[in-house]
């Protein structure tokens, strides 16, 4: 198989229309010596020499003054993982590396800077997708016309269900994407990632389509619409741009980021193509 990638990241509708004044999201696409993220400083992206294709979306927490720095640090930390010495066990490695990056980011924080971010990472190697996440950015996989939500948002209600505790008493806490316990990469001393729930591995098939997105997209675009876009788009860049446009049309007041991967039948040389944005 070959894997084609499309990326779209936007500030959204903008502050003049009730949205954000800057884009606190970021993303990573890394493959075959190439690495790309949304960079707002002159610092160059370092080369990435790992096997396969790694993708990520990070959503800097809007209630924190430096969420854009947290999301940038998160994707740069992912790109710096020692992936050239990997031998199996990708799911456990992702979990360990996210926790290690969390502590490294905390160690570099200079108060009163406040940083927090979600992070969802997917690593495609040997036609399998291993993933790990913290927060409420999401991963979906479309297979044979059916859209599957792979991740589970880190909300108070979610952790109460896992721990067999009563749900929060206030209805709004059942639905809002309040990151609790795992408050986001770099934001609090403890980071909760439950293996097998917040991590996993999926064997990919030709025709599968993968979407990573921030909650500015997933909270405003119905899953049926996301699935339709992924199924009908002729290329991954069009799919990524379309879901972001749909979120804007729905008046999402958040930043918007989508990374889309198409798994397709290919020639003798497996690889990935990064579609420029």
VEXDREN-2710 file (C-alpha; in Angstrom, 1 decimal):
% VEXDREN-2710
k/r/px/py/pz
1/UNK/0.0/0.0/0.0
2/UNK/0.9/3.6/-0.3
3/UNK/-0.3/6.4/2.0
4/UNK/-1.3/9.8/0.8
5/UNK/-1.7/12.7/3.2
6/UNK/-3.6/15.9/3.3
7/UNK/-3.5/18.6/6.0
8/UNK/-5.6/21.7/6.7
9/UNK/-5.2/24.0/9.8
10/UNK/-7.0/27.3/10.3
11/UNK/-7.6/29.9/12.9
12/UNK/-11.3/29.4/12.1
13/UNK/-13.9/32.1/11.8
14/UNK/-11.6/34.6/13.6
15/UNK/-12.1/36.9/16.5
16/UNK/-14.2/39.4/14.6
17/UNK/-16.9/36.7/14.3
18/UNK/-16.6/35.3/17.8
19/UNK/-13.8/32.9/17.3
20/UNK/-10.1/32.8/18.2
21/UNK/-7.6/35.5/17.5
22/UNK/-4.7/33.0/16.8
23/UNK/-4.4/29.4/15.8
24/UNK/-3.4/27.3/18.9
25/UNK/-3.5/24.0/17.0
26/UNK/-0.6/22.2/15.4
27/UNK/0.0/19.0/13.5
28/UNK/2.8/16.7/12.4
29/UNK/3.4/14.7/9.2
30/UNK/6.7/12.8/9.2
31/UNK/8.0/10.3/6.7
32/UNK/11.0/9.3/4.6
33/UNK/13.3/12.0/5.9
34/UNK/10.6/14.7/5.8
35/UNK/8.9/16.4/8.7
36/UNK/6.3/19.1/8.6
37/UNK/4.3/21.0/11.2
38/UNK/2.6/24.4/11.5
39/UNK/5.5/26.6/12.4
40/UNK/5.3/30.3/13.3
41/UNK/8.9/30.8/14.1
42/UNK/12.0/30.7/11.9
43/UNK/13.3/27.5/13.6
44/UNK/13.7/24.8/10.9
45/UNK/12.1/21.4/11.1
46/UNK/14.6/18.7/11.9
47/UNK/14.9/15.6/9.6
48/UNK/12.9/12.6/10.6
49/UNK/14.5/9.2/9.9
50/UNK/11.9/6.8/11.3
51/UNK/10.2/4.0/9.5
52/UNK/6.8/4.4/8.0
53/UNK/4.6/7.5/8.5
54/UNK/3.8/9.4/11.7
55/UNK/0.9/11.9/12.0
56/UNK/-0.3/13.9/15.0
57/UNK/-2.7/16.7/15.9
58/UNK/-2.2/18.9/19.0
59/UNK/-4.8/21.4/20.2
60/UNK/-3.4/24.0/22.6
61/UNK/-5.8/24.6/25.4
62/UNK/-7.7/27.8/24.7
63/UNK/-8.1/28.7/28.3
64/UNK/-4.3/28.9/28.8
65/UNK/-2.2/31.8/27.7
66/UNK/0.4/29.8/25.8
67/UNK/-1.6/27.0/24.3
68/UNK/0.0/27.6/20.9
69/UNK/3.5/27.1/22.4
70/UNK/2.4/23.9/24.0
71/UNK/1.0/22.4/20.8
72/UNK/4.2/23.4/18.9
73/UNK/6.4/21.8/21.6
74/UNK/4.2/18.7/21.6
75/UNK/4.6/18.0/17.8
76/UNK/8.3/18.9/17.9
77/UNK/8.7/16.4/20.8
78/UNK/7.0/13.8/18.7
79/UNK/9.3/14.5/15.8
80/UNK/12.3/14.1/18.1
81/UNK/11.4/10.7/19.4
82/UNK/14.2/8.1/18.7
83/UNK/12.2/6.3/16.0
84/UNK/15.2/5.1/14.1
85/UNK/15.9/2.4/16.7
86/UNK/12.3/1.0/16.9
87/UNK/11.7/-2.7/16.9
88/UNK/8.1/-3.6/17.5
89/UNK/5.8/-2.6/20.4
90/UNK/4.8/0.7/18.8
91/UNK/1.7/1.1/20.9
92/UNK/3.7/0.9/24.2
93/UNK/6.4/3.1/22.8
94/UNK/4.0/5.8/21.9
95/UNK/2.5/5.7/25.4
96/UNK/5.9/5.9/27.0
97/UNK/7.2/8.7/24.8
98/UNK/4.1/10.8/25.3
99/UNK/4.6/10.6/29.1
100/UNK/8.3/11.3/28.8
101/UNK/7.6/14.3/26.6
102/UNK/5.0/15.5/29.0
103/UNK/7.6/15.7/31.8
104/UNK/10.2/17.2/29.6
105/UNK/7.8/20.0/28.5
106/UNK/6.9/20.7/32.2
107/UNK/10.6/20.9/33.0
108/UNK/11.1/23.6/30.4
109/UNK/8.1/25.7/31.5
110/UNK/8.9/29.2/32.9
111/UNK/6.2/30.5/35.1
112/UNK/3.9/32.4/34.7
113/UNK/3.7/30.8/31.3
114/UNK/0.7/28.4/31.2
115/UNK/0.8/25.7/28.6
116/UNK/-1.5/22.8/27.9
117/UNK/-2.4/20.8/24.8
118/UNK/-4.1/17.7/23.7
119/UNK/-2.2/15.2/21.5
120/UNK/-3.3/12.4/19.3
121/UNK/-0.5/10.4/17.4
122/UNK/-0.8/7.8/14.8
123/UNK/2.2/5.7/13.5
124/UNK/1.8/3.7/10.3
125/UNK/4.4/1.0/9.9
126/UNK/4.1/-2.4/8.1
127/UNK/0.5/-1.6/7.1
128/UNK/-0.6/-1.3/10.8
129/UNK/-1.7/1.9/12.5
130/UNK/-0.6/2.2/16.2
131/UNK/-2.0/5.2/18.1
132/UNK/-2.0/6.9/21.5
133/UNK/-3.8/10.1/22.7
134/UNK/-4.4/12.4/25.6
135/UNK/-7.3/14.9/25.7
136/UNK/-10.2/15.4/23.2
137/UNK/-8.5/15.6/19.8
138/UNK/-9.8/12.6/17.9
139/UNK/-8.9/9.8/15.5
140/UNK/-11.4/8.3/13.1
141/UNK/-11.0/5.4/10.6
142/UNK/-13.4/5.0/7.6
143/UNK/-13.6/1.4/6.4
144/UNK/-16.0/0.1/3.7
145/UNK/-18.1/3.2/4.1
146/UNK/-18.4/3.0/7.9
147/UNK/-16.8/5.7/10.1
148/UNK/-15.3/4.4/13.4
149/UNK/-14.3/6.7/16.2
150/UNK/-11.1/5.2/17.6
151/UNK/-10.3/7.5/20.5
152/UNK/-12.4/8.3/23.6
153/UNK/-12.4/11.9/24.7
154/UNK/-10.9/12.6/28.1
155/UNK/-13.9/14.1/29.9
156/UNK/-15.0/13.9/33.5
157/UNK/-17.9/11.6/32.5
158/UNK/-15.5/9.3/30.6
159/UNK/-13.1/8.8/33.5
160/UNK/-16.1/8.4/35.9
161/UNK/-17.3/5.6/33.7
162/UNK/-13.9/3.9/33.5
163/UNK/-13.5/4.1/37.2
164/UNK/-17.1/3.0/37.9
165/UNK/-17.8/6.2/39.8
166/UNK/-21.0/8.3/39.6
167/UNK/-21.2/10.6/36.7
168/UNK/-20.8/14.4/37.3
169/UNK/-24.0/15.9/38.8
170/UNK/-24.2/18.8/36.3
171/UNK/-25.4/17.8/32.8
172/UNK/-23.1/20.2/31.0
173/UNK/-20.1/18.2/32.4
174/UNK/-21.4/15.1/30.7
175/UNK/-21.0/16.6/27.2
176/UNK/-18.3/19.3/27.3
177/UNK/-14.8/18.4/26.4
178/UNK/-13.3/19.1/29.8
179/UNK/-9.9/17.4/30.0
180/UNK/-9.8/15.9/33.5
181/UNK/-7.0/13.9/35.1
182/UNK/-5.2/13.9/31.7
183/UNK/-5.4/17.7/31.4
184/UNK/-3.3/17.8/28.3
185/UNK/0.3/17.3/27.5
186/UNK/2.5/19.6/29.6
187/UNK/-0.2/21.0/31.8
188/UNK/-0.3/19.0/35.0
189/UNK/2.1/16.7/36.9
190/UNK/0.0/13.6/36.3
191/UNK/-0.9/12.2/32.9
192/UNK/-3.4/9.4/32.6
193/UNK/-3.2/7.2/29.5
194/UNK/-4.9/3.8/30.0
195/UNK/-3.3/1.2/27.8
196/UNK/-5.7/-0.5/25.4
197/UNK/-8.2/2.4/25.8
198/UNK/-6.1/5.4/25.0
199/UNK/-3.7/3.3/22.9
200/UNK/-4.3/0.7/20.2
201/UNK/-3.2/-0.9/17.0
202/UNK/-5.3/-1.5/13.8
203/UNK/-4.3/-3.5/10.8
204/UNK/-4.9/-1.3/7.8
205/UNK/-6.6/-2.3/4.5
206/UNK/-6.4/-0.7/1.1
207/UNK/-9.3/1.8/1.0
208/UNK/-9.1/2.8/4.6
209/UNK/-9.2/6.5/5.3
210/UNK/-7.9/8.0/8.5
211/UNK/-8.8/11.4/10.1
212/UNK/-7.1/13.1/13.0
213/UNK/-8.7/16.4/14.0
214/UNK/-9.0/18.9/16.8
215/UNK/-12.3/19.3/18.7
216/UNK/-13.1/22.5/16.7
217/UNK/-13.9/20.1/13.9
218/UNK/-15.4/17.1/15.7
219/UNK/-17.6/19.2/18.0
220/UNK/-19.2/21.0/15.1
221/UNK/-19.4/18.5/12.2
222/UNK/-21.6/15.5/12.6
223/UNK/-19.9/12.1/12.2
224/UNK/-22.2/11.2/9.3
225/UNK/-20.9/14.3/7.5
226/UNK/-17.3/13.5/8.3
227/UNK/-17.8/10.0/6.9
228/UNK/-19.4/11.3/3.8
229/UNK/-16.5/13.7/3.1
230/UNK/-13.9/11.0/3.7
231/UNK/-15.8/8.6/1.4
232/UNK/-16.4/11.0/-1.5
233/UNK/-13.3/13.1/-1.6
234/UNK/-11.0/12.3/-4.4
235/UNK/-7.8/13.0/-2.5
236/UNK/-6.8/13.5/1.1
237/UNK/-6.1/17.3/0.8
238/UNK/-9.6/17.9/-0.5
239/UNK/-11.0/15.8/2.4
240/UNK/-9.0/17.8/5.0
241/UNK/-10.0/21.1/3.5
242/UNK/-13.6/20.2/3.2
243/UNK/-14.1/19.1/6.9
244/UNK/-12.5/22.3/8.0
245/UNK/-14.7/24.3/5.7
246/UNK/-17.8/22.5/7.1
247/UNK/-16.8/23.3/10.6
248/UNK/-16.5/27.0/9.6
249/UNK/-19.8/26.9/7.9
250/UNK/-21.3/25.5/11.2
251/UNK/-19.8/28.6/12.9
252/UNK/-17.3/26.7/15.0
253/UNK/-15.7/29.2/17.3
254/UNK/-12.5/27.2/17.8
255/UNK/-9.3/26.5/15.8
256/UNK/-9.7/23.9/13.1
257/UNK/-7.1/21.2/12.2
258/UNK/-7.5/18.0/10.1
259/UNK/-5.0/15.5/9.0
260/UNK/-6.3/12.9/6.5
261/UNK/-4.5/9.7/5.2
262/UNK/-5.7/7.6/2.3
263/UNK/-4.4/4.0/2.3
264/UNK/-4.4/2.8/-1.3
265/UNK/-3.1/0.0/-3.5
266/UNK/0.3/1.0/-4.7
267/UNK/3.4/-0.2/-6.6
268/UNK/6.4/-2.1/-5.3
269/UNK/7.7/0.7/-3.2
270/UNK/5.5/1.5/-0.1
271/UNK/5.7/5.0/1.0
272/UNK/3.8/8.2/1.7
273/UNK/3.1/11.3/-0.3
274/UNK/2.7/14.6/1.5
275/UNK/0.3/16.8/-0.3
276/UNK/1.4/20.5/0.0
277/UNK/-0.9/22.9/1.7
END
